[in-house]
């Protein structure tokens, strides 16, 4: 068995393309550890060891991705064998039956090549985006919280650079990105449950650095709470529209009174959600964003 963890996404795409062209009957099993919040760092090593025992002398290629997903390539793997593997792994992973049910997808490379290629390309694009975000965060690591940049010309230059490039970065990105600014833990959990496995998303619990985070991420949709503990959501809304007139922002609040709604709309908000909100309402607003068109999610 060969375990690949360095540059695994790139190597996996290359190897799978070669198999599609030459040995299309090979199978590829995806274990979607990225979709469970119970993931532990020792899972890849533990699962790799269990694969050795479970498949005995059968040769396997195991790719360990940066997002924690595992891909196992083998010619003879069947759905029955995968079900047996999941039963074997269940007590070791400590996951419930329903969590195990959505954990695995088995592809036949020749038939499912378009899906597999898109999956690999998405993971590679995610890596590129993470690097870009890290670089942008580095530019602002000594940032003033009010974005004034007083006494720090280099920070002011970085803000200007990110502001100018924001629309271009958002348009260039192939993967949809959702940003949420919400301090209430119950609302955070609800949003996470809706978006997990559907979209790339980030939830921030405070508003003080909201504009800087917005500049760094250039999201396709921003959900913004009005009643934040440290700063008014209305003030954040106004500042973001100053730097990004094409921003798509949906406000929400537990205080869904007429005054709050009218003020948010007058400042340019694209919608308003009263809490508690439903999954359908949240998804409707996401789909309405003009920045979502043609992007993976």
C-alpha positions as CSV (number, residue, x, y, z in Angstrom):
1,X,0.0,0.0,0.0
2,X,1.2,3.5,-0.9
3,X,0.2,6.4,1.2
4,X,0.5,9.9,-0.4
5,X,0.1,13.0,1.8
6,X,2.5,15.5,0.1
7,X,0.9,17.4,-2.8
8,X,-1.7,14.7,-2.7
9,X,-4.4,16.6,-4.6
10,X,-2.2,17.3,-7.6
11,X,-0.8,13.7,-7.6
12,X,-4.2,12.2,-7.3
13,X,-5.6,14.1,-10.2
14,X,-2.6,13.1,-12.3
15,X,-2.9,9.4,-11.4
16,X,-6.6,9.3,-11.8
17,X,-6.4,10.8,-15.2
18,X,-3.8,8.2,-16.2
19,X,-6.1,5.4,-14.9
20,X,-9.1,6.9,-16.8
21,X,-7.1,6.8,-20.0
22,X,-5.6,3.4,-19.5
23,X,-7.4,1.4,-16.8
24,X,-10.9,2.9,-16.4
25,X,-12.3,-0.1,-14.5
26,X,-10.3,0.9,-11.4
27,X,-12.4,2.1,-8.4
28,X,-11.9,5.1,-6.2
29,X,-13.3,5.3,-2.7
30,X,-13.7,8.7,-1.1
31,X,-14.0,8.9,2.7
32,X,-15.4,12.4,3.4
33,X,-13.8,13.2,6.8
34,X,-14.0,16.9,5.8
35,X,-17.7,16.8,6.5
36,X,-17.6,15.7,10.1
37,X,-16.8,18.0,13.0
38,X,-15.6,14.9,15.0
39,X,-12.4,14.5,12.9
40,X,-9.2,13.6,14.8
41,X,-5.7,14.1,13.6
42,X,-4.9,10.4,14.1
43,X,-7.6,9.2,11.7
44,X,-5.5,9.0,8.5
45,X,-2.9,6.8,10.1
46,X,-5.4,4.7,11.9
47,X,-7.6,4.2,8.8
48,X,-4.5,3.4,6.7
49,X,-3.4,0.7,9.1
50,X,-6.9,-0.7,9.1
51,X,-6.9,-0.7,5.3
52,X,-3.8,-2.9,5.3
53,X,-5.4,-5.4,7.6
54,X,-8.8,-5.3,5.9
55,X,-7.7,-5.6,2.3
56,X,-4.7,-7.9,3.2
57,X,-2.5,-8.3,0.1
58,X,-4.6,-6.1,-2.3
59,X,-2.5,-3.1,-3.5
60,X,-4.0,0.3,-2.6
61,X,-3.1,3.9,-3.3
62,X,-4.2,6.1,-0.4
63,X,-4.3,9.9,-0.9
64,X,-4.6,12.0,2.3
65,X,-5.9,15.5,1.3
66,X,-5.4,18.8,3.1
67,X,-9.1,19.0,4.0
68,X,-8.8,15.5,5.7
69,X,-10.6,13.5,3.0
70,X,-9.1,10.1,2.1
71,X,-9.2,8.6,-1.4
72,X,-8.4,4.9,-1.8
73,X,-7.8,3.6,-5.3
74,X,-8.2,-0.1,-6.1
75,X,-9.4,-2.2,-9.0
76,X,-11.5,-4.8,-7.2
77,X,-13.3,-2.7,-4.5
78,X,-17.1,-3.2,-4.5
79,X,-20.0,-1.6,-2.7
80,X,-20.4,-4.6,-0.5
81,X,-16.8,-4.5,0.4
82,X,-17.1,-0.8,1.2
83,X,-20.1,-1.4,3.5
84,X,-18.1,-4.1,5.3
85,X,-15.2,-1.6,5.7
86,X,-17.5,1.1,7.2
87,X,-18.9,-1.4,9.6
88,X,-15.3,-2.3,10.6
89,X,-14.3,1.4,11.0
90,X,-17.5,2.5,12.8
91,X,-16.4,1.7,16.4
92,X,-12.9,3.0,15.8
93,X,-14.1,6.3,14.5
94,X,-16.8,6.7,17.1
95,X,-19.4,8.0,14.6
96,X,-23.1,7.3,14.7
97,X,-24.8,5.1,12.0
98,X,-26.2,8.1,10.2
99,X,-22.8,9.8,10.1
100,X,-21.2,6.7,8.7
101,X,-23.9,6.4,6.0
102,X,-22.8,9.6,4.3
103,X,-19.1,9.1,4.9
104,X,-18.2,7.1,1.7
105,X,-18.7,7.5,-2.0
106,X,-17.4,4.8,-4.4
107,X,-16.5,5.9,-8.0
108,X,-15.7,3.8,-11.0
109,X,-13.1,5.9,-12.7
110,X,-14.2,5.3,-16.3
111,X,-17.8,6.1,-15.7
112,X,-17.4,8.8,-13.0
113,X,-14.4,10.6,-14.4
114,X,-16.2,14.0,-14.9
115,X,-17.3,13.9,-11.2
116,X,-13.9,12.8,-10.0
117,X,-12.0,15.4,-12.0
118,X,-14.3,18.2,-10.8
119,X,-13.8,17.0,-7.2
120,X,-10.0,17.0,-7.5
121,X,-10.0,20.4,-9.3
122,X,-12.2,21.9,-6.5
123,X,-9.8,20.7,-3.8
124,X,-6.8,22.1,-5.8
125,X,-8.7,25.4,-6.1
126,X,-9.4,25.4,-2.4
127,X,-5.7,25.1,-1.7
128,X,-4.9,28.0,-4.0
129,X,-7.6,30.1,-2.2
130,X,-6.2,29.3,1.2
131,X,-2.7,30.4,0.1
132,X,-4.2,33.6,-1.3
133,X,-6.1,34.3,2.0
134,X,-3.0,33.6,4.1
135,X,-1.0,36.0,1.9
136,X,-3.7,38.7,2.4
137,X,-3.8,38.1,6.1
138,X,-0.1,38.5,6.3
139,X,-0.4,41.9,4.7
140,X,-2.8,43.0,7.4
141,X,-1.3,41.2,10.4
142,X,-0.5,44.5,12.1
143,X,-3.8,46.1,11.1
144,X,-5.5,48.8,13.1
145,X,-9.0,47.7,14.0
146,X,-10.6,50.9,12.7
147,X,-8.9,50.6,9.3
148,X,-7.4,54.1,9.8
149,X,-3.9,52.9,9.2
150,X,-2.6,55.8,11.3
151,X,1.2,55.7,11.5
152,X,1.4,52.7,9.2
153,X,1.7,53.6,5.5
154,X,2.4,50.0,4.5
155,X,-0.9,48.9,6.1
156,X,-2.7,51.7,4.3
157,X,-1.2,50.5,1.0
158,X,-2.3,46.9,1.8
159,X,-5.9,48.1,2.4
160,X,-5.9,50.0,-0.9
161,X,-4.4,47.0,-2.8
162,X,-7.0,44.6,-1.4
163,X,-9.9,47.1,-2.0
164,X,-8.9,47.6,-5.6
165,X,-8.5,43.9,-6.3
166,X,-11.6,42.7,-4.4
167,X,-14.1,42.5,-7.3
168,X,-11.5,40.9,-9.5
169,X,-10.6,38.2,-6.9
170,X,-14.2,37.4,-6.3
171,X,-14.9,37.1,-10.1
172,X,-11.8,35.0,-10.7
173,X,-12.7,32.5,-7.9
174,X,-14.3,29.3,-9.1
175,X,-15.7,28.2,-5.7
176,X,-18.5,30.0,-4.0
177,X,-17.7,31.5,-0.6
178,X,-20.1,32.6,2.2
179,X,-19.1,34.9,5.0
180,X,-21.2,35.2,8.2
181,X,-20.8,37.7,11.1
182,X,-22.9,36.4,13.9
183,X,-22.2,36.3,17.7
184,X,-25.1,34.1,18.8
185,X,-23.9,30.5,19.3
186,X,-27.3,29.0,18.5
187,X,-27.5,30.9,15.2
188,X,-23.9,30.0,14.4
189,X,-24.8,26.3,14.9
190,X,-27.9,26.6,12.7
191,X,-25.9,28.3,9.9
192,X,-23.1,25.8,10.1
193,X,-25.6,22.9,9.9
194,X,-27.2,24.4,6.8
195,X,-23.9,25.3,4.9
196,X,-21.7,22.4,5.9
197,X,-21.1,20.2,2.9
198,X,-22.9,22.7,0.7
199,X,-20.6,25.7,0.5
200,X,-17.3,27.1,1.6
201,X,-18.1,29.4,4.6
202,X,-16.5,31.2,7.5
203,X,-18.3,32.4,10.6
204,X,-16.9,35.3,12.7
205,X,-18.3,36.0,16.1
206,X,-17.4,39.7,16.4
207,X,-17.8,42.7,14.1
208,X,-14.7,44.8,14.9
209,X,-12.5,43.3,12.2
210,X,-15.4,42.5,9.9
211,X,-14.3,44.8,7.1
212,X,-10.8,43.5,7.2
213,X,-12.0,39.9,7.0
214,X,-14.3,41.0,4.1
215,X,-11.4,42.5,2.2
216,X,-9.3,39.3,2.7
217,X,-12.0,36.9,1.6
218,X,-14.0,38.9,-1.0
219,X,-17.1,36.7,-0.3
220,X,-20.0,36.1,-2.7
221,X,-22.5,36.5,0.1
222,X,-22.2,38.2,3.5
223,X,-24.8,37.4,6.2
224,X,-24.4,40.2,8.8
225,X,-26.1,40.4,12.2
226,X,-27.3,43.9,13.2
227,X,-27.0,43.6,17.0
228,X,-23.3,42.7,17.5
229,X,-21.7,43.2,20.9
230,X,-18.9,45.4,19.8
231,X,-20.1,47.4,16.8
232,X,-23.4,48.0,15.0
233,X,-24.1,45.9,12.0
234,X,-25.4,49.0,10.2
235,X,-22.0,50.6,10.6
236,X,-20.3,47.6,9.1
237,X,-22.8,47.5,6.2
238,X,-22.1,51.2,5.4
239,X,-18.3,50.7,5.5
240,X,-18.4,47.6,3.3
241,X,-20.5,49.3,0.6
242,X,-18.0,52.2,0.6
243,X,-15.2,49.8,-0.4
244,X,-17.4,47.3,-2.4
245,X,-20.5,48.8,-4.1
246,X,-21.3,45.4,-5.6
247,X,-21.4,43.6,-2.2
248,X,-24.3,41.2,-1.6
249,X,-25.3,41.6,2.0
250,X,-28.2,40.1,3.9
251,X,-28.9,41.3,7.4
252,X,-30.4,39.4,10.2
253,X,-31.5,40.1,13.7
254,X,-33.7,38.8,16.5
255,X,-35.2,42.3,16.7
256,X,-37.1,42.3,13.4
257,X,-38.7,45.6,13.9
258,X,-39.7,48.0,11.1
259,X,-37.0,50.6,11.9
260,X,-34.2,48.0,11.7
261,X,-35.4,46.7,8.4
262,X,-35.9,50.1,6.8
263,X,-32.5,51.3,8.0
264,X,-30.7,48.2,6.6
265,X,-32.5,48.5,3.3
266,X,-31.8,52.2,3.1
267,X,-28.1,51.5,3.5
268,X,-28.2,49.0,0.6
269,X,-28.8,45.6,2.2
270,X,-30.0,43.0,-0.3
271,X,-32.4,41.4,2.2
272,X,-33.3,40.9,5.8
273,X,-33.9,37.7,7.8
274,X,-35.5,37.7,11.2
275,X,-34.3,35.1,13.7
276,X,-35.0,32.3,14.0
277,X,-34.7,31.8,10.2
278,X,-35.3,28.6,8.2
279,X,-32.9,26.7,6.0
280,X,-34.9,27.4,2.9
281,X,-34.8,31.2,3.5
282,X,-31.1,31.1,4.0
283,X,-30.5,29.1,0.8
284,X,-32.9,31.3,-1.1
285,X,-30.8,34.4,-0.4
286,X,-27.6,32.6,-1.3
287,X,-29.0,31.5,-4.6
288,X,-30.1,35.1,-5.4
289,X,-26.6,36.5,-5.2
290,X,-25.4,37.6,-8.6
291,X,-21.8,36.6,-7.6
292,X,-22.9,32.9,-7.3
293,X,-23.5,32.3,-11.0
294,X,-21.3,29.6,-12.5
295,X,-19.4,28.8,-9.3
296,X,-18.9,25.4,-7.7
297,X,-20.5,24.7,-4.4
